[in-house]
């Protein structure tokens, strides 16, 4: 191939052949630097997004104490959760777009710092309107966390390893959720529900400064080549090296992409049981199973920890055995989730170990599809639009989360917990259907290159 031909290909001159990015082998020093930074980015994202969860799940743990101390009902506090979910969902889309046009090193810690300030104020509130108003602000700042994290992982890890690396970064959901479930339970029992807002906020402020010190937006900021050159595993078309998303990209690659919509609807469905358990499990375990709040915290912590393993397994299976196809694993996991939720409901009161097993099984099976939906949206869009694609499916997901707030509160108040569990099971099965629609689909770049 002549130099002129290579130059023409890189300009996109020949429409029949995807332009090829030709690179020389990287030096040992560059590869060593790359490995070190990839490790640093990976653990920093995990720690950073886990800290976001310290300022989110604390409200769920505080609900029983707020009901007793302030006299609010499930429906009233459910509205707070729903309004948080609506604001968070809208924020995921808007901040997804903004994060793709921003520096993740600044964007991610800024959201954490602002969320911590809100949580500090929450501990002083008594009136429902003030609690709801502040928690909506928290929803917006919380939505600044995952879009830049998604941008970081897709810029530092290549498509052929993305399933497993995404799952590792997403383990932050379970790590943070498990820590705050146990930690907030301890704080509330010993120091009251307000302490579950004060103490996590102070810890998160320290993590925000840690993130600014450790993160870098992309390899090119350090004089390193794009990750595809480091891995040498994909021949990319030239526009994959454009780094900032445009409105045209949003319309074409995200809003006009039916595959991204399928993953958005799947995310909406799976978030109903995921957030339903996340928000209401402590109340359900206390009212129906007779479990103490501290023990319920440990059981919900088990749900989160098992989710960590489920997410890693789902990512590994989709990479290793399905060639980057996320659909099959999502289908199997969501069908299993429906069965595990039925099991949790069927266990009679007085068997806390069995409750823990059922919750862990549900956590294992719900977090796998959640991770795969995010990976698939990145697969079906492009690297430069990953933040907005994830923000978009996150917006739909938190419509499901909104249903899990006031919707579950209303259903349980009107029809009992049996009604709530029926909704969880039906949502899981509908989510499996949307994963079925992408059964044979893989990342666009892998399809284009025949990898």
N, C-alpha and C positions, 0 to 999 in steps of 0.2 A: 504494500500500500504506500503510495507516494505521499510526500509532505503536503502537496496541494490537495490530495484527496482527503487526508485527515483534517486539514483546515476546513475544507468544504463541509465535511461531515459535522464537525464541531459547530459550524454556523447553522446547521440544520438545512443544508442546501438540497439534499436528496430526500424526498418525502417517503420513499419506500423503506428506508433503512433508518433506524433510530440513531441519532448522533452518538458518537462514542467519546468518552473522556479518556485520553491516553495519558498515562503517568509513568514516571520512572520509579524503580523500587525505592522504598524508604530506607533511610539509614538506620542503623541499630540504635543510635541516640534518639532519633525521632520516635521510633517504636517504643523505646523504654519510657520516654516522656508521655507518650500517648497512653500507655498502660496505666501509669501512675495517675494521670488526670481522670481517666475513665473510672478508676476505683474511687477517687475522691468525689467525683460527681455523683456516683451511685450511692455511696453511704450518706452524702450530704442531703440528697433528695429524700432518702428514706427518713432520716432524722427530721428534716424540715417539715415534710408533710405529716409525719406522725405528730409533730407539735401542733399543727392545725387542728388535729382531732382532739387535743386536750381542751380546745376552746369550742367544741361542738357537742360531743357526747355528754359533757358535764350537765347540760340542760336536761337531758333525758333522765339522768340519775337524780337530778334535783326535783323532778316532777312530784314524786310522792311527798316529799317534805314541803314543797310549795303548796300542795293541796291541803295538807294538814295545818300548816302555819298561816297561810293567807286565805284559805277557804275557797280556792278556785276549783272548778269542775274539770273533768276530762275534756269536755268540748271546748271550754274557754282556753285551757292550756294547749289543746289540740290546734286551735286557731293560731296561736303563737308559732307552733311548729310549722303549720301550713304557710303562713305568711313568710316565715324564714325560708321555706322551700321555694316559694315563688320567686322571691328576690334572689335567692341563690341560683336558681335555674336561669333567670334572665341574665344575672351577672356572669354565669359561666360562658354564655354566648358572647356577650359584649367584651368581657375580659379575655376570652379566648382570642378574639380579633386583636385587641390591644396588646396582648402578650406576644403575639406573632410579629408585631411591629415594634416591640420593646426589648429591653435587655433583661433576660430572666434573672440575672444576678441581683437586679434592683427590684423587679416586679414581685418576685416570690417573697422575699423578706419584708417588703413594705406591707403586703396584705396581712402577714402574720402579726406584725407590730400593731397595725390598726385594729385587728381583731382582739388582740390582748388588751388594748385600751378600753374597748367596748365591754369586755368581760369584767374588767376592774369596776366599771360603772354599774354593771348588772348586780353586783353584790349589795348595792345600796338601795335597790328599787323594791317597792311594795305594790304599787298600783299596776293593774293589768295593762293599761295603755302604755305606761312607761316601759314595762318589761317587753311588750310586743314591739314598740318602736325601736328600742335598742337592739333587740334580737334581729330585727330586719336589717339594721346596719351591719350586724355581725354576719348575716347571710351574704351581703355584698362583699365584705372583706374576705370572707371564707372562699368566695368564688375566685379570688385572685391566686389561690394556691395551686390547683392542679394544672391549669393550662400552661403556665411556665414550666412546671415539672414535666409535662408531656413534651414540650418543646425541647427541653434538655435531653431527655432520654432518646428522642428520635434524631438529634444532632450528634450525639456521642456514641450511639449504637446503631448498627446497620439493620436493614430489613430482615436478613436471614437469622438474626439473633434477637429480634425485637420482642418476640413472644415471651421468652424467658426473662429478659432484662426488664421488660415492662412489668412482668409479674413481680420481680424482685423490688422494683421501685414502688409498686402498688402494695407491697407488704406493709408499707407505712400506714395504710388504712387500718389494718388489723393490729399492728403494734400500738399505734396511738389509741385506737378504740379499746383494746384490752387494758392498757395502762390506766386510762382515765376511768374505765368501768370499775376497776378495783380500787384505784386511788381515790376517786370521788366518793365511792361507797364508804371508804374508811374515813375520809374527811367529814362527810355528812353525819355519820354516826357519832363521831367524837366532837365535832366543832360546828355542826349545823350546815344547812344547805348553802348558805352564802359563801362558806369557805371553798366550795367546789368551783367558784368563779374567781376568787381572789388568787389562790395559790397557783393554779395552772396558768393564769395570765402572767404572773411574775416569771415563771419558768419559760414561757413562750417568748418573752421579751429577750431573754438571753439567747435563745435559739435563733431569733431573727438576726442578731448581730453575727452569730456564728455562720449563718447562711451567706451573708454578704461577704464574709472573709473567704469562704471555701468555694463558692460557685463561680463558673465562667459560662457565658451564654452559649458559645460554640467553639469548636476547635480552632477555627480561623482567627479568633480573638487572641490566641496564643501563638500565632504564626504556624499552626499545624494545618495539614490538609484536611478536606472533608473525610468523614469516617469511612465512606465507601472506598476511598483510596487506601486507607489504613488496613481495612479488612480484605480488599481485593476480591470481593465475592460478587459484585454486581456491576454491570456496565450501564451507567445511567444516561438517560437523555439529558441534554444540556440544561433544560429549565429546572431540573432538580437542584441546580446549584444557585438559583435565585433564592435569596434568603428572606425577603419580606413579602408578605401576602398582600394582594390587592383586592379591591372590592369585586373585580371581575372574577378572581380566583374563588372568592367566597360563593358567588352565585353559581359558577360553573362546577367547581369541584366539591362543594358541600351542599348548598341548597338545591341544586339541580341534579344531585346524585342519588338515585333511588336506593343504592346499597347503603349509603350513610343514613338515609331515612329508616331503612329496615332495622339498622342497629340502634337508631334512636328510639324506635317503638319497642324493640326488645329491652332496651335499658329502662324505658318507662315501666314496662311490666315487671321486670325483676326488682325494681326499686320499691315496689309496693310491699313485697315480703321482706326485702332487705331492710328498708327503713322502718317498716312496721315492727319488726323484731327489735331493731336498734333502739327505737323510741319507746315502745310499749312493753318490752319484755320485763323490765323491773316491776312495772305495775301489775302485769299479768301474773308473774310468779308470786308476788306478794298476795294478791287477791284470791287467786284460784289454787295455787299450789301451797299457800301458807308459808312461803319462804321469807326469811328476814332480808332486809335490804343489803346487808353486807354479803350474805351468801348469794343473793341474786346478782350482785356485782361480780362475784367470782364466776357465776354461771354465764353471764353475758360476756365476761372476759374469755371464757372458753369458746364461745361462739366466734369471737374475733380471732383468737389464735388459730382455731381450726380453719378459719377463712384464709389465713396466711398460707397454710399448706395447700388448700384447695386452689388458690390463685396460682401458686407456683406450679402445681401439677397441671392445671389447665393450660398455662402458657407452654410448658414443656411438651405436653401431649400434642398441642397444635403445631409446634415447630418440628418435633421429632417424628411423629407418626402420620401427620396429616399434611406435611409439606407447606405449612403456613396457612392452611385452611382452618378458620376459627369456628365455622358453623357446626360441624359434627360434635365437637366437644361441648359447645353451648347447648345443643339439643339434649344430649345425655345428662348433663349436669342439672338442667332445669326440670326435667322429668323426675330425676332423683330428689330434687328440692321439694317438689310437690308431695312426694311420699314421706319425706322426713318431717314436713310441717304437720301432716296428718298424724304421724307417730307422736309428735310432741303434744298434740291435743288429746290423743287417746290415752296417754299415760295418766293414771289417777294420782291424786295428791298423796304426798307422803313418800315419794320415791325420787329424792333430789338427784341421786346418781344417774338414774335413767333420764331425768330431765336434762341433765348436763350432757349426756351422750347424744340425745336428740338435738339439742341446741348446737352442739359441735358439728354434728352431721349436716344440719341446715346451714351453718356458717361455711363449712367446707364447700357445699354445693352452690351457694348463692354468690360467693365472691369470685369463683372461677369465671362464670359468665359475665360478671361485671367487668372484670379485667379484659376478657376477650372482646367485649363490645368496644372498649376503648382502643384496643390494639387494632381491631377490624376497621374502625373509623379512620385511624391513621393509615391503614393499608389501602383503603378505598379512596382516600383523598390524595394528598401529597405531603412531602416533608415540610414544605413551607406553609401548608395550611393545617398542620396537625393541631395546633392550639384551638383554632376556630372550629375545626371538625369535632374535637373533643368537647369544646364548649357547647356546640349545638346538640350533641347527643346528651350532654349533661343537662341542658335546658329541658329536654323531654323527660330525662330521668327524674328531675325534681318536680315535674308534674305528678309523677308517680309518688314521689316523696310527699307532695302536698296531700295526695289521697291518703297516704299513711299517717298524716297528722290528724286534721280535723275529720277526715273521712272515716278512719278507723275509730276515732273517738266517738263519732256519731253512731256508727254501726254497732259498736260495743254497748253504748248506752241504750240503743233501741232494740237490738237483737241478741245481745250477749256476746261473749267471746267466741261462740260457735260461728256467728256471722262473720266476725273478723277473720277467723281461720279459713273459712270458705273462700273469702276474697283473696287471701294469700295463695291458696292452692290454685284457684282459677287463673290468677295473674301469672303464676309460674308456668302453667301450661301454654298460655297465650304467648309468653315470651319465647318458649321453645319453638313455637311455630315460626316466629320471625327469624330465629337462627336457622331454621330449616330452609328458609328462602335464600340464604347465602351459603348453602352446603358446599358447593364446589368453587367458591370464589376465594381468590388470594389477593395479595398486594398487587396494585396496578403495575409497579415496576417489575415484579417477578413475572407477571403475565406477559408484559411487553417484551421482556428479554428471554422468555422461555426457560427461566431458571427452575 
